[in-house]
Amino acid sequence: QVQLVESGGGLVQPGGSLRLSCAASGGGSSTYTMAWFRQAPGKQRELVARISSGGTTNYADFVKGRFAISRDNGKNTVYLQMNSLKPEDTAVYYCQAGLTHWGRGTQVTVSS
């Protein structure tokens, strides 16, 4: 059973940066495709970025050029570097492993 714990969220001004981390435990996570999703109040959860076990990445159009997903299999950790943040990026960000495992999320608030 994979367990995921997100960290790194917080309050940041527009144009600022944050780096989210997702630590996986329970074994086998290095073989999973990992992803970051987000959910804003009153909206559906949406895919932000995905990275395969081999390092292939995919991004939602609304974050291309601003966010970068990466993974360190030795540390069983996935990262989401978020730059040029906008107020509309405000949401709870969730880590997903292998399509079925979810973390509890970390709040990101972009506001002046």
VOPAGU-2260 file (C-alpha; in pm, 1 decimal, decimal comma):
REM VOPAGU-2260
SITE   aa  ch    i         X         Y         Z
SITE  GLN   A    0       0,0       0,0       0,0
SITE  VAL   A    1     158,3     326,6    -115,2
SITE  GLN   A    2     119,0     624,9     116,6
SITE  LEU   A    3     174,3     977,9     -10,8
SITE  VAL   A    4     244,7    1291,5     192,6
SITE  GLU   A    5     253,0    1632,1      26,2
SITE  SER   A    6     435,4    1935,1     162,7
SITE  GLY   A    7     556,9    2276,9      54,3
SITE  GLY   A    8     231,0    2462,0      12,4
SITE  GLY   A    9     166,0    2805,5     153,5
SITE  LEU   A   10      82,2    3167,0      80,1
SITE  VAL   A   11     276,4    3338,5    -196,1
SITE  GLN   A   12     238,1    3665,1    -385,7
SITE  PRO   A   13     152,7    3669,3    -755,6
SITE  GLY   A   14     466,4    3610,1    -959,2
SITE  GLY   A   15     627,0    3413,2    -680,1
SITE  SER   A   16     742,8    3052,5    -662,8
SITE  LEU   A   17     680,9    2743,9    -454,4
SITE  ARG   A   18     816,5    2392,3    -462,6
SITE  LEU   A   19     585,4    2111,3    -363,5
SITE  SER   A   20     711,4    1772,3    -253,3
SITE  CYS   A   21     535,8    1437,1    -240,6
SITE  ALA   A   22     703,6    1170,6     -31,2
SITE  ALA   A   23     597,9     814,3    -104,7
SITE  SER   A   24     627,1     518,7     128,8
SITE  GLY   A   25     509,9     159,9     119,2
SITE  GLY   A   26     729,1      35,9    -161,0
SITE  GLY   A   27     705,4      21,2    -535,7
SITE  SER   A   28     651,7     391,7    -595,3
SITE  SER   A   29     951,7     417,3    -827,9
SITE  THR   A   30     760,3     204,8   -1080,5
SITE  TYR   A   31     448,9     420,1   -1074,8
SITE  THR   A   32     353,6     708,2   -1294,3
SITE  MET   A   33     322,1    1000,7   -1053,8
SITE  ALA   A   34     106,1    1306,5   -1097,1
SITE  TRP   A   35       1,1    1632,9    -939,8
SITE  PHE   A   36    -363,0    1737,3    -946,0
SITE  ARG   A   37    -531,4    2042,2    -802,2
SITE  GLN   A   38    -878,4    2135,9    -688,5
SITE  ALA   A   39   -1001,7    2488,8    -636,7
SITE  PRO   A   40   -1314,0    2565,2    -432,3
SITE  GLY   A   41   -1626,3    2480,1    -628,1
SITE  LYS   A   42   -1430,4    2323,9    -912,3
SITE  GLN   A   43   -1345,8    1971,7   -1020,5
SITE  ARG   A   44   -1006,8    1820,4    -953,2
SITE  GLU   A   45    -782,3    1865,2   -1255,9
SITE  LEU   A   46    -451,5    1724,0   -1374,2
SITE  VAL   A   47    -157,1    1961,6   -1346,5
SITE  ALA   A   48     139,4    1745,5   -1446,9
SITE  ARG   A   49     241,6    1382,3   -1479,3
SITE  ILE   A   50     574,8    1200,4   -1486,7
SITE  SER   A   51     628,5     838,5   -1585,4
SITE  SER   A   52     866,0     598,8   -1415,6
SITE  GLY   A   53    1108,0     667,9   -1699,1
SITE  GLY   A   54    1085,1    1045,0   -1662,0
SITE  THR   A   55     849,4    1134,9   -1947,0
SITE  THR   A   56     648,5    1441,3   -1849,6
SITE  ASN   A   57     312,7    1587,1   -1949,2
SITE  TYR   A   58     160,8    1918,9   -1846,7
SITE  ALA   A   59    -175,5    2085,3   -1854,7
SITE  ASP   A   60    -177,5    2377,5   -2096,5
SITE  PHE   A   61    -243,5    2625,1   -1817,7
SITE  VAL   A   62      92,4    2549,5   -1648,6
SITE  LYS   A   63     320,3    2490,2   -1946,8
SITE  GLY   A   64     632,0    2701,6   -1919,8
SITE  ARG   A   65     565,3    2784,8   -1554,6
SITE  PHE   A   66     561,6    2452,8   -1366,4
SITE  ALA   A   67     804,9    2162,3   -1375,1
SITE  ILE   A   68     753,6    1812,7   -1240,2
SITE  SER   A   69    1047,7    1593,4   -1144,6
SITE  ARG   A   70    1118,2    1283,1    -941,2
SITE  ASP   A   71    1397,0    1138,0    -732,0
SITE  ASN   A   72    1342,6     763,6    -719,6
SITE  GLY   A   73    1621,9     720,6    -467,2
SITE  LYS   A   74    1428,1     941,0    -225,4
SITE  ASN   A   75    1083,9     816,8    -337,8
SITE  THR   A   76     985,5    1180,0    -386,8
SITE  VAL   A   77     815,1    1375,1    -661,4
SITE  TYR   A   78     843,4    1751,3    -689,5
SITE  LEU   A   79     643,5    2027,5    -850,2
SITE  GLN   A   80     835,4    2349,8    -905,0
SITE  MET   A   81     584,2    2628,9    -956,1
SITE  ASN   A   82     702,6    2963,1   -1092,6
SITE  SER   A   83     521,9    3278,5   -1203,4
SITE  LEU   A   84     228,5    3188,5    -984,2
SITE  LYS   A   85    -108,3    3348,4   -1051,0
SITE  PRO   A   86    -410,8    3394,4    -825,2
SITE  GLU   A   87    -593,3    3134,4   -1035,1
SITE  ASP   A   88    -335,0    2877,0    -928,0
SITE  THR   A   89    -486,4    2889,4    -580,0
SITE  ALA   A   90    -603,8    2537,8    -493,7
SITE  VAL   A   91    -534,9    2229,3    -289,7
SITE  TYR   A   92    -264,7    2033,6    -468,8
SITE  TYR   A   93    -275,6    1655,4    -452,5
SITE  CYS   A   94     -17,3    1393,0    -534,9
SITE  GLN   A   95    -124,8    1076,0    -713,0
SITE  ALA   A   96      62,1     749,1    -765,6
SITE  GLY   A   97     -33,1     477,7   -1009,0
SITE  LEU   A   98    -380,6     622,6   -1078,0
SITE  THR   A   99    -524,9     494,3    -751,7
SITE  HIS   A  100    -319,5     627,6    -460,9
SITE  TRP   A  101    -374,4     981,6    -333,6
SITE  GLY   A  102    -222,7    1207,3     -74,3
SITE  ARG   A  103    -426,4    1439,6     147,5
SITE  GLY   A  104    -316,8    1752,5     -33,9
SITE  THR   A  105    -138,6    2076,8      42,7
SITE  GLN   A  106    -293,3    2422,1      16,1
SITE  VAL   A  107    -143,8    2676,2    -223,6
SITE  THR   A  108    -273,7    3031,4    -201,7
SITE  VAL   A  109    -158,1    3299,2    -442,5
SITE  SER   A  110    -259,6    3642,1    -321,2
SITE  SER   A  111    -122,5    3986,9    -259,1
